[in-house]
Amino acid sequence: MRLPSVLPSGPALQDLSAAQTDLDAAAVLGKVTTPEQTPIFICALSDCNKLFPSRERVMQHRKRDHPDLDPSDDSHIITWN
């Protein structure tokens, strides 16, 4: 099974319950970034779903934790950049 490079979109739902104080409190917990600032690569093999900061790191993980794969097989990686 191969995952599509672009996942289907879904409608956004408006949050009707959050107050401004909730939003202000959440703002100190993190920040909004772009894909260029925060790359994420996910190993999507058989319920693995581990996160990595680069393609090189996910390929190292695959060599170590999924030794039955061809080392050059870069399929089943989910990323947004």
mmCIF file as gemmi writes it, N, C-alpha and C atoms, coordinates in Angstrom:
data_model
loop_
_atom_site.group_PDB
_atom_site.id
_atom_site.type_symbol
_atom_site.label_atom_id
_atom_site.label_alt_id
_atom_site.label_comp_id
_atom_site.label_asym_id
_atom_site.label_entity_id
_atom_site.label_seq_id
_atom_site.pdbx_PDB_ins_code
_atom_site.Cartn_x
_atom_site.Cartn_y
_atom_site.Cartn_z
_atom_site.occupancy
_atom_site.B_iso_or_equiv
_atom_site.pdbx_formal_charge
_atom_site.auth_seq_id
_atom_site.auth_asym_id
_atom_site.pdbx_PDB_model_num
ATOM 1 N N . MET Axp A 1 ? 0.834 -1.184 0 1 0 ? 1 A 1
ATOM 2 C CA . MET Axp A 1 ? 0 0 0 1 0 ? 1 A 1
ATOM 3 C C . MET Axp A 1 ? 0.874 1.241 0 1 0 ? 1 A 1
ATOM 4 N N . ARG Axp A 2 ? 0.593 2.184 -0.882 1 0 ? 2 A 1
ATOM 5 C CA . ARG Axp A 2 ? 1.308 3.459 -0.918 1 0 ? 2 A 1
ATOM 6 C C . ARG Axp A 2 ? 0.379 4.572 -0.47 1 0 ? 2 A 1
ATOM 7 N N . LEU Axp A 3 ? 0.898 5.453 0.344 1 0 ? 3 A 1
ATOM 8 C CA . LEU Axp A 3 ? 0.12 6.594 0.805 1 0 ? 3 A 1
ATOM 9 C C . LEU Axp A 3 ? 0.157 7.694 -0.249 1 0 ? 3 A 1
ATOM 10 N N . PRO Axp A 4 ? -0.922 8.435 -0.409 1 0 ? 4 A 1
ATOM 11 C CA . PRO Axp A 4 ? -0.905 9.535 -1.368 1 0 ? 4 A 1
ATOM 12 C C . PRO Axp A 4 ? -0.003 10.658 -0.863 1 0 ? 4 A 1
ATOM 13 N N . SER Axp A 5 ? 0.611 11.395 -1.798 1 0 ? 5 A 1
ATOM 14 C CA . SER Axp A 5 ? 1.486 12.491 -1.391 1 0 ? 5 A 1
ATOM 15 C C . SER Axp A 5 ? 0.694 13.679 -0.858 1 0 ? 5 A 1
ATOM 16 N N . VAL Axp A 6 ? -0.561 13.776 -1.253 1 0 ? 6 A 1
ATOM 17 C CA . VAL Axp A 6 ? -1.433 14.831 -0.75 1 0 ? 6 A 1
ATOM 18 C C . VAL Axp A 6 ? -2.67 14.169 -0.162 1 0 ? 6 A 1
ATOM 19 N N . LEU Axp A 7 ? -2.911 14.427 1.106 1 0 ? 7 A 1
ATOM 20 C CA . LEU Axp A 7 ? -4.063 13.831 1.768 1 0 ? 7 A 1
ATOM 21 C C . LEU Axp A 7 ? -5.316 14.639 1.454 1 0 ? 7 A 1
ATOM 22 N N . PRO Axp A 8 ? -6.481 13.984 1.409 1 0 ? 8 A 1
ATOM 23 C CA . PRO Axp A 8 ? -7.709 14.719 1.092 1 0 ? 8 A 1
ATOM 24 C C . PRO Axp A 8 ? -8.037 15.741 2.179 1 0 ? 8 A 1
ATOM 25 N N . SER Axp A 9 ? -8.583 16.861 1.756 1 0 ? 9 A 1
ATOM 26 C CA . SER Axp A 9 ? -8.924 17.911 2.71 1 0 ? 9 A 1
ATOM 27 C C . SER Axp A 9 ? -10.3 17.665 3.304 1 0 ? 9 A 1
ATOM 28 N N . GLY Axp A 10 ? -10.575 18.335 4.39 1 0 ? 10 A 1
ATOM 29 C CA . GLY Axp A 10 ? -11.878 18.266 5.036 1 0 ? 10 A 1
ATOM 30 C C . GLY Axp A 10 ? -12.284 19.649 5.479 1 0 ? 10 A 1
ATOM 31 N N . PRO Axp A 11 ? -13.559 19.863 5.705 1 0 ? 11 A 1
ATOM 32 C CA . PRO Axp A 11 ? -14.008 21.204 6.107 1 0 ? 11 A 1
ATOM 33 C C . PRO Axp A 11 ? -13.519 21.547 7.52 1 0 ? 11 A 1
ATOM 34 N N . ALA Axp A 12 ? -13.188 22.799 7.716 1 0 ? 12 A 1
ATOM 35 C CA . ALA Axp A 12 ? -12.786 23.278 9.039 1 0 ? 12 A 1
ATOM 36 C C . ALA Axp A 12 ? -14.038 23.602 9.839 1 0 ? 12 A 1
ATOM 37 N N . LEU Axp A 13 ? -13.967 23.354 11.13 1 0 ? 13 A 1
ATOM 38 C CA . LEU Axp A 13 ? -15.092 23.652 12.009 1 0 ? 13 A 1
ATOM 39 C C . LEU Axp A 13 ? -14.735 24.84 12.891 1 0 ? 13 A 1
ATOM 40 N N . GLN Axp A 14 ? -15.642 25.751 13.05 1 0 ? 14 A 1
ATOM 41 C CA . GLN Axp A 14 ? -15.419 26.924 13.874 1 0 ? 14 A 1
ATOM 42 C C . GLN Axp A 14 ? -15.536 26.551 15.346 1 0 ? 14 A 1
ATOM 43 N N . ASP Axp A 15 ? -14.593 27.038 16.158 1 0 ? 15 A 1
ATOM 44 C CA . ASP Axp A 15 ? -14.622 26.814 17.601 1 0 ? 15 A 1
ATOM 45 C C . ASP Axp A 15 ? -15.54 27.854 18.23 1 0 ? 15 A 1
ATOM 46 N N . LEU Axp A 16 ? -16.666 27.403 18.748 1 0 ? 16 A 1
ATOM 47 C CA . LEU Axp A 16 ? -17.641 28.328 19.34 1 0 ? 16 A 1
ATOM 48 C C . LEU Axp A 16 ? -17.543 28.393 20.856 1 0 ? 16 A 1
ATOM 49 N N . SER Axp A 17 ? -16.682 27.579 21.459 1 0 ? 17 A 1
ATOM 50 C CA . SER Axp A 17 ? -16.644 27.521 22.918 1 0 ? 17 A 1
ATOM 51 C C . SER Axp A 17 ? -15.432 28.219 23.543 1 0 ? 17 A 1
ATOM 52 N N . ALA Axp A 18 ? -14.37 28.49 22.791 1 0 ? 18 A 1
ATOM 53 C CA . ALA Axp A 18 ? -13.165 29.095 23.357 1 0 ? 18 A 1
ATOM 54 C C . ALA Axp A 18 ? -13.366 30.596 23.573 1 0 ? 18 A 1
ATOM 55 N N . ALA Axp A 19 ? -12.998 31.049 24.749 1 0 ? 19 A 1
ATOM 56 C CA . ALA Axp A 19 ? -13.043 32.479 25.063 1 0 ? 19 A 1
ATOM 57 C C . ALA Axp A 19 ? -11.68 33.092 24.757 1 0 ? 19 A 1
ATOM 58 N N . GLN Axp A 20 ? -11.598 34.393 24.721 1 0 ? 20 A 1
ATOM 59 C CA . GLN Axp A 20 ? -10.329 35.072 24.442 1 0 ? 20 A 1
ATOM 60 C C . GLN Axp A 20 ? -9.278 34.711 25.486 1 0 ? 20 A 1
ATOM 61 N N . THR Axp A 21 ? -9.677 34.534 26.738 1 0 ? 21 A 1
ATOM 62 C CA . THR Axp A 21 ? -8.711 34.148 27.778 1 0 ? 21 A 1
ATOM 63 C C . THR Axp A 21 ? -8.123 32.763 27.488 1 0 ? 21 A 1
ATOM 64 N N . ASP Axp A 22 ? -8.94 31.854 26.941 1 0 ? 22 A 1
ATOM 65 C CA . ASP Axp A 22 ? -8.434 30.528 26.564 1 0 ? 22 A 1
ATOM 66 C C . ASP Axp A 22 ? -7.387 30.644 25.458 1 0 ? 22 A 1
ATOM 67 N N . LEU Axp A 23 ? -7.646 31.491 24.491 1 0 ? 23 A 1
ATOM 68 C CA . LEU Axp A 23 ? -6.71 31.681 23.388 1 0 ? 23 A 1
ATOM 69 C C . LEU Axp A 23 ? -5.414 32.32 23.863 1 0 ? 23 A 1
ATOM 70 N N . ASP Axp A 24 ? -5.527 33.296 24.755 1 0 ? 24 A 1
ATOM 71 C CA . ASP Axp A 24 ? -4.332 33.952 25.289 1 0 ? 24 A 1
ATOM 72 C C . ASP Axp A 24 ? -3.493 32.97 26.102 1 0 ? 24 A 1
ATOM 73 N N . ALA Axp A 25 ? -4.135 32.123 26.901 1 0 ? 25 A 1
ATOM 74 C CA . ALA Axp A 25 ? -3.41 31.13 27.697 1 0 ? 25 A 1
ATOM 75 C C . ALA Axp A 25 ? -2.721 30.104 26.795 1 0 ? 25 A 1
ATOM 76 N N . ALA Axp A 26 ? -3.358 29.714 25.709 1 0 ? 26 A 1
ATOM 77 C CA . ALA Axp A 26 ? -2.771 28.735 24.795 1 0 ? 26 A 1
ATOM 78 C C . ALA Axp A 26 ? -1.6 29.325 24.013 1 0 ? 26 A 1
ATOM 79 N N . ALA Axp A 27 ? -1.602 30.619 23.806 1 0 ? 27 A 1
ATOM 80 C CA . ALA Axp A 27 ? -0.555 31.268 23.017 1 0 ? 27 A 1
ATOM 81 C C . ALA Axp A 27 ? 0.816 31.152 23.662 1 0 ? 27 A 1
ATOM 82 N N . VAL Axp A 28 ? 0.879 31.039 24.981 1 0 ? 28 A 1
ATOM 83 C CA . VAL Axp A 28 ? 2.178 30.93 25.653 1 0 ? 28 A 1
ATOM 84 C C . VAL Axp A 28 ? 2.718 29.499 25.637 1 0 ? 28 A 1
ATOM 85 N N . LEU Axp A 29 ? 1.912 28.538 25.238 1 0 ? 29 A 1
ATOM 86 C CA . LEU Axp A 29 ? 2.338 27.142 25.234 1 0 ? 29 A 1
ATOM 87 C C . LEU Axp A 29 ? 3.11 26.745 23.983 1 0 ? 29 A 1
ATOM 88 N N . GLY Axp A 30 ? 2.985 27.476 22.925 1 0 ? 30 A 1
ATOM 89 C CA . GLY Axp A 30 ? 3.653 27.127 21.681 1 0 ? 30 A 1
ATOM 90 C C . GLY Axp A 30 ? 3.589 28.284 20.714 1 0 ? 30 A 1
ATOM 91 N N . LYS Axp A 31 ? 4.01 28.019 19.484 1 0 ? 31 A 1
ATOM 92 C CA . LYS Axp A 31 ? 3.931 29.06 18.472 1 0 ? 31 A 1
ATOM 93 C C . LYS Axp A 31 ? 3.557 28.435 17.145 1 0 ? 31 A 1
ATOM 94 N N . VAL Axp A 32 ? 3.016 29.241 16.287 1 0 ? 32 A 1
ATOM 95 C CA . VAL Axp A 32 ? 2.658 28.808 14.95 1 0 ? 32 A 1
ATOM 96 C C . VAL Axp A 32 ? 3.912 28.871 14.094 1 0 ? 32 A 1
ATOM 97 N N . THR Axp A 33 ? 4.175 27.81 13.35 1 0 ? 33 A 1
ATOM 98 C CA . THR Axp A 33 ? 5.329 27.786 12.461 1 0 ? 33 A 1
ATOM 99 C C . THR Axp A 33 ? 4.884 27.385 11.06 1 0 ? 33 A 1
ATOM 100 N N . THR Axp A 34 ? 5.805 27.514 10.149 1 0 ? 34 A 1
ATOM 101 C CA . THR Axp A 34 ? 5.556 27.08 8.778 1 0 ? 34 A 1
ATOM 102 C C . THR Axp A 34 ? 6.28 25.75 8.567 1 0 ? 34 A 1
ATOM 103 N N . PRO Axp A 35 ? 5.943 25.015 7.531 1 0 ? 35 A 1
ATOM 104 C CA . PRO Axp A 35 ? 6.663 23.76 7.255 1 0 ? 35 A 1
ATOM 105 C C . PRO Axp A 35 ? 8.161 23.963 7.071 1 0 ? 35 A 1
ATOM 106 N N . GLU Axp A 36 ? 8.567 25.118 6.573 1 0 ? 36 A 1
ATOM 107 C CA . GLU Axp A 36 ? 10 25.367 6.404 1 0 ? 36 A 1
ATOM 108 C C . GLU Axp A 36 ? 10.708 25.491 7.761 1 0 ? 36 A 1
ATOM 109 N N . GLN Axp A 37 ? 9.998 25.991 8.767 1 0 ? 37 A 1
ATOM 110 C CA . GLN Axp A 37 ? 10.59 26.164 10.093 1 0 ? 37 A 1
ATOM 111 C C . GLN Axp A 37 ? 10.566 24.88 10.907 1 0 ? 37 A 1
ATOM 112 N N . THR Axp A 38 ? 9.613 23.998 10.651 1 0 ? 38 A 1
ATOM 113 C CA . THR Axp A 38 ? 9.436 22.802 11.462 1 0 ? 38 A 1
ATOM 114 C C . THR Axp A 38 ? 9.174 21.592 10.571 1 0 ? 38 A 1
ATOM 115 N N . PRO Axp A 39 ? 10.221 21.02 9.98 1 0 ? 39 A 1
ATOM 116 C CA . PRO Axp A 39 ? 9.995 19.843 9.149 1 0 ? 39 A 1
ATOM 117 C C . PRO Axp A 39 ? 9.626 18.632 10.01 1 0 ? 39 A 1
ATOM 118 N N . ILE Axp A 40 ? 8.717 17.824 9.501 1 0 ? 40 A 1
ATOM 119 C CA . ILE Axp A 40 ? 8.306 16.603 10.185 1 0 ? 40 A 1
ATOM 120 C C . ILE Axp A 40 ? 8.239 15.484 9.15 1 0 ? 40 A 1
ATOM 121 N N . PHE Axp A 41 ? 8.874 14.382 9.452 1 0 ? 41 A 1
ATOM 122 C CA . PHE Axp A 41 ? 8.816 13.195 8.62 1 0 ? 41 A 1
ATOM 123 C C . PHE Axp A 41 ? 8.285 12.066 9.484 1 0 ? 41 A 1
ATOM 124 N N . ILE Axp A 42 ? 7.29 11.343 9.007 1 0 ? 42 A 1
ATOM 125 C CA . ILE Axp A 42 ? 6.641 10.285 9.781 1 0 ? 42 A 1
ATOM 126 C C . ILE Axp A 42 ? 6.847 8.958 9.08 1 0 ? 42 A 1
ATOM 127 N N . CYS Axp A 43 ? 7.34 7.97 9.81 1 0 ? 43 A 1
ATOM 128 C CA . CYS Axp A 43 ? 7.455 6.61 9.284 1 0 ? 43 A 1
ATOM 129 C C . CYS Axp A 43 ? 6.061 5.99 9.336 1 0 ? 43 A 1
ATOM 130 N N . ALA Axp A 44 ? 5.491 5.721 8.182 1 0 ? 44 A 1
ATOM 131 C CA . ALA Axp A 44 ? 4.118 5.235 8.105 1 0 ? 44 A 1
ATOM 132 C C . ALA Axp A 44 ? 4.05 3.728 7.848 1 0 ? 44 A 1
ATOM 133 N N . LEU Axp A 45 ? 5.06 3.005 8.258 1 0 ? 45 A 1
ATOM 134 C CA . LEU Axp A 45 ? 5.072 1.556 8.069 1 0 ? 45 A 1
ATOM 135 C C . LEU Axp A 45 ? 4.337 0.858 9.208 1 0 ? 45 A 1
ATOM 136 N N . SER Axp A 46 ? 3.444 0 8.878 1 0 ? 46 A 1
ATOM 137 C CA . SER Axp A 46 ? 2.743 -0.917 9.796 1 0 ? 46 A 1
ATOM 138 C C . SER Axp A 46 ? 2.613 -0.398 11.223 1 0 ? 46 A 1
ATOM 139 N N . ASP Axp A 47 ? 1.875 0.677 11.376 1 0 ? 47 A 1
ATOM 140 C CA . ASP Axp A 47 ? 1.576 1.265 12.687 1 0 ? 47 A 1
ATOM 141 C C . ASP Axp A 47 ? 2.812 1.761 13.429 1 0 ? 47 A 1
ATOM 142 N N . CYS Axp A 48 ? 3.871 2.106 12.736 1 0 ? 48 A 1
ATOM 143 C CA . CYS Axp A 48 ? 5.068 2.645 13.388 1 0 ? 48 A 1
ATOM 144 C C . CYS Axp A 48 ? 4.805 4.095 13.81 1 0 ? 48 A 1
ATOM 145 N N . ASN Axp A 49 ? 4.533 4.968 12.843 1 0 ? 49 A 1
ATOM 146 C CA . ASN Axp A 49 ? 4.144 6.363 13.074 1 0 ? 49 A 1
ATOM 147 C C . ASN Axp A 49 ? 5.105 7.153 13.958 1 0 ? 49 A 1
ATOM 148 N N . LYS Axp A 50 ? 6.403 6.878 13.873 1 0 ? 50 A 1
ATOM 149 C CA . LYS Axp A 50 ? 7.385 7.653 14.638 1 0 ? 50 A 1
ATOM 150 C C . LYS Axp A 50 ? 7.74 8.92 13.867 1 0 ? 50 A 1
ATOM 151 N N . LEU Axp A 51 ? 7.987 10.002 14.605 1 0 ? 51 A 1
ATOM 152 C CA . LEU Axp A 51 ? 8.289 11.308 14.021 1 0 ? 51 A 1
ATOM 153 C C . LEU Axp A 51 ? 9.785 11.554 13.98 1 0 ? 51 A 1
ATOM 154 N N . PHE Axp A 52 ? 10.238 12.215 12.906 1 0 ? 52 A 1
ATOM 155 C CA . PHE Axp A 52 ? 11.658 12.52 12.737 1 0 ? 52 A 1
ATOM 156 C C . PHE Axp A 52 ? 11.817 13.911 12.141 1 0 ? 52 A 1
ATOM 157 N N . PRO Axp A 53 ? 12.953 14.59 12.429 1 0 ? 53 A 1
ATOM 158 C CA . PRO Axp A 53 ? 13.157 15.949 11.936 1 0 ? 53 A 1
ATOM 159 C C . PRO Axp A 53 ? 13.696 16.029 10.508 1 0 ? 53 A 1
ATOM 160 N N . SER Axp A 54 ? 14.13 14.903 9.935 1 0 ? 54 A 1
ATOM 161 C CA . SER Axp A 54 ? 14.676 14.946 8.573 1 0 ? 54 A 1
ATOM 162 C C . SER Axp A 54 ? 14.485 13.591 7.888 1 0 ? 54 A 1
ATOM 163 N N . ARG Axp A 55 ? 14.586 13.607 6.555 1 0 ? 55 A 1
ATOM 164 C CA . ARG Axp A 55 ? 14.479 12.372 5.781 1 0 ? 55 A 1
ATOM 165 C C . ARG Axp A 55 ? 15.649 11.43 6.13 1 0 ? 55 A 1
ATOM 166 N N . GLU Axp A 56 ? 16.815 11.998 6.365 1 0 ? 56 A 1
ATOM 167 C CA . GLU Axp A 56 ? 17.973 11.171 6.723 1 0 ? 56 A 1
ATOM 168 C C . GLU Axp A 56 ? 17.723 10.4 8.025 1 0 ? 56 A 1
ATOM 169 N N . ARG Axp A 57 ? 17.123 11.072 9.005 1 0 ? 57 A 1
ATOM 170 C CA . ARG Axp A 57 ? 16.863 10.407 10.289 1 0 ? 57 A 1
ATOM 171 C C . ARG Axp A 57 ? 15.824 9.296 10.16 1 0 ? 57 A 1
ATOM 172 N N . VAL Axp A 58 ? 14.772 9.516 9.352 1 0 ? 58 A 1
ATOM 173 C CA . VAL Axp A 58 ? 13.767 8.463 9.195 1 0 ? 58 A 1
ATOM 174 C C . VAL Axp A 58 ? 14.367 7.28 8.437 1 0 ? 58 A 1
ATOM 175 N N . MET Axp A 59 ? 15.287 7.54 7.51 1 0 ? 59 A 1
ATOM 176 C CA . MET Axp A 59 ? 15.93 6.432 6.797 1 0 ? 59 A 1
ATOM 177 C C . MET Axp A 59 ? 16.869 5.654 7.726 1 0 ? 59 A 1
ATOM 178 N N . GLN Axp A 60 ? 17.542 6.336 8.643 1 0 ? 60 A 1
ATOM 179 C CA . GLN Axp A 60 ? 18.363 5.639 9.644 1 0 ? 60 A 1
ATOM 180 C C . GLN Axp A 60 ? 17.489 4.759 10.532 1 0 ? 60 A 1
ATOM 181 N N . HIS Axp A 61 ? 16.354 5.286 10.939 1 0 ? 61 A 1
ATOM 182 C CA . HIS Axp A 61 ? 15.392 4.523 11.743 1 0 ? 61 A 1
ATOM 183 C C . HIS Axp A 61 ? 14.954 3.271 11.002 1 0 ? 61 A 1
ATOM 184 N N . ARG Axp A 62 ? 14.669 3.411 9.727 1 0 ? 62 A 1
ATOM 185 C CA . ARG Axp A 62 ? 14.204 2.255 8.945 1 0 ? 62 A 1
ATOM 186 C C . ARG Axp A 62 ? 15.273 1.175 8.85 1 0 ? 62 A 1
ATOM 187 N N . LYS Axp A 63 ? 16.525 1.582 8.665 1 0 ? 63 A 1
ATOM 188 C CA . LYS Axp A 63 ? 17.604 0.579 8.611 1 0 ? 63 A 1
ATOM 189 C C . LYS Axp A 63 ? 17.699 -0.174 9.929 1 0 ? 63 A 1
ATOM 190 N N . ARG Axp A 64 ? 17.503 0.534 11.034 1 0 ? 64 A 1
ATOM 191 C CA . ARG Axp A 64 ? 17.638 -0.072 12.357 1 0 ? 64 A 1
ATOM 192 C C . ARG Axp A 64 ? 16.39 -0.854 12.767 1 0 ? 64 A 1
ATOM 193 N N . ASP Axp A 65 ? 15.197 -0.245 12.611 1 0 ? 65 A 1
ATOM 194 C CA . ASP Axp A 65 ? 13.974 -0.842 13.147 1 0 ? 65 A 1
ATOM 195 C C . ASP Axp A 65 ? 13.145 -1.629 12.137 1 0 ? 65 A 1
ATOM 196 N N . HIS Axp A 66 ? 13.431 -1.46 10.86 1 0 ? 66 A 1
ATOM 197 C CA . HIS Axp A 66 ? 12.711 -2.199 9.813 1 0 ? 66 A 1
ATOM 198 C C . HIS Axp A 66 ? 13.739 -2.825 8.871 1 0 ? 66 A 1
ATOM 199 N N . PRO Axp A 67 ? 14.571 -3.738 9.363 1 0 ? 67 A 1
ATOM 200 C CA . PRO Axp A 67 ? 15.676 -4.275 8.556 1 0 ? 67 A 1
ATOM 201 C C . PRO Axp A 67 ? 15.223 -5.12 7.365 1 0 ? 67 A 1
ATOM 202 N N . ASP Axp A 68 ? 13.963 -5.544 7.347 1 0 ? 68 A 1
ATOM 203 C CA . ASP Axp A 68 ? 13.48 -6.353 6.236 1 0 ? 68 A 1
ATOM 204 C C . ASP Axp A 68 ? 13.224 -5.53 4.976 1 0 ? 68 A 1
ATOM 205 N N . LEU Axp A 69 ? 13.289 -4.206 5.058 1 0 ? 69 A 1
ATOM 206 C CA . LEU Axp A 69 ? 13.056 -3.34 3.899 1 0 ? 69 A 1
ATOM 207 C C . LEU Axp A 69 ? 14.332 -3.136 3.107 1 0 ? 69 A 1
ATOM 208 N N . ASP Axp A 70 ? 14.153 -2.844 1.826 1 0 ? 70 A 1
ATOM 209 C CA . ASP Axp A 70 ? 15.263 -2.415 0.987 1 0 ? 70 A 1
ATOM 210 C C . ASP Axp A 70 ? 15.761 -1.068 1.528 1 0 ? 70 A 1
ATOM 211 N N . PRO Axp A 71 ? 17.051 -0.906 1.78 1 0 ? 71 A 1
ATOM 212 C CA . PRO Axp A 71 ? 17.562 0.339 2.376 1 0 ? 71 A 1
ATOM 213 C C . PRO Axp A 71 ? 17.264 1.593 1.556 1 0 ? 71 A 1
ATOM 214 N N . SER Axp A 72 ? 17.044 1.442 0.266 1 0 ? 72 A 1
ATOM 215 C CA . SER Axp A 72 ? 16.761 2.615 -0.558 1 0 ? 72 A 1
ATOM 216 C C . SER Axp A 72 ? 15.264 2.897 -0.695 1 0 ? 72 A 1
ATOM 217 N N . ASP Axp A 73 ? 14.411 2.084 -0.065 1 0 ? 73 A 1
ATOM 218 C CA . ASP Axp A 73 ? 12.96 2.263 -0.155 1 0 ? 73 A 1
ATOM 219 C C . ASP Axp A 73 ? 12.532 3.433 0.717 1 0 ? 73 A 1
ATOM 220 N N . ASP Axp A 74 ? 12.126 4.529 0.073 1 0 ? 74 A 1
ATOM 221 C CA . ASP Axp A 74 ? 11.684 5.695 0.838 1 0 ? 74 A 1
ATOM 222 C C . ASP Axp A 74 ? 10.173 5.898 0.72 1 0 ? 74 A 1
ATOM 223 N N . SER Axp A 75 ? 9.452 4.831 0.451 1 0 ? 75 A 1
ATOM 224 C CA . SER Axp A 75 ? 7.996 4.926 0.411 1 0 ? 75 A 1
ATOM 225 C C . SER Axp A 75 ? 7.444 4.887 1.836 1 0 ? 75 A 1
ATOM 226 N N . HIS Axp A 76 ? 6.2 5.18 1.989 1 0 ? 76 A 1
ATOM 227 C CA . HIS Axp A 76 ? 5.518 5.181 3.283 1 0 ? 76 A 1
ATOM 228 C C . HIS Axp A 76 ? 6.143 6.17 4.264 1 0 ? 76 A 1
ATOM 229 N N . ILE Axp A 77 ? 6.507 7.336 3.739 1 0 ? 77 A 1
ATOM 230 C CA . ILE Axp A 77 ? 6.964 8.438 4.576 1 0 ? 77 A 1
ATOM 231 C C . ILE Axp A 77 ? 5.987 9.581 4.366 1 0 ? 77 A 1
ATOM 232 N N . ILE Axp A 78 ? 5.428 10.07 5.456 1 0 ? 78 A 1
ATOM 233 C CA . ILE Axp A 78 ? 4.509 11.206 5.385 1 0 ? 78 A 1
ATOM 234 C C . ILE Axp A 78 ? 5.29 12.452 5.801 1 0 ? 78 A 1
ATOM 235 N N . THR Axp A 79 ? 5.184 13.497 5.002 1 0 ? 79 A 1
ATOM 236 C CA . THR Axp A 79 ? 5.833 14.761 5.321 1 0 ? 79 A 1
ATOM 237 C C . THR Axp A 79 ? 4.993 15.891 4.771 1 0 ? 79 A 1
ATOM 238 N N . TRP Axp A 80 ? 5.247 17.095 5.239 1 0 ? 80 A 1
ATOM 239 C CA . TRP Axp A 80 ? 4.511 18.233 4.705 1 0 ? 80 A 1
ATOM 240 C C . TRP Axp A 80 ? 5.41 19.212 3.976 1 0 ? 80 A 1
ATOM 241 N N . ASN Axp A 81 ? 6.679 18.857 3.79 1 0 ? 81 A 1
ATOM 242 C CA . ASN Axp A 81 ? 7.54 19.769 3.022 1 0 ? 81 A 1
ATOM 243 C C . ASN Axp A 81 ? 8.385 19.013 2.047 1 0 ? 81 A 1
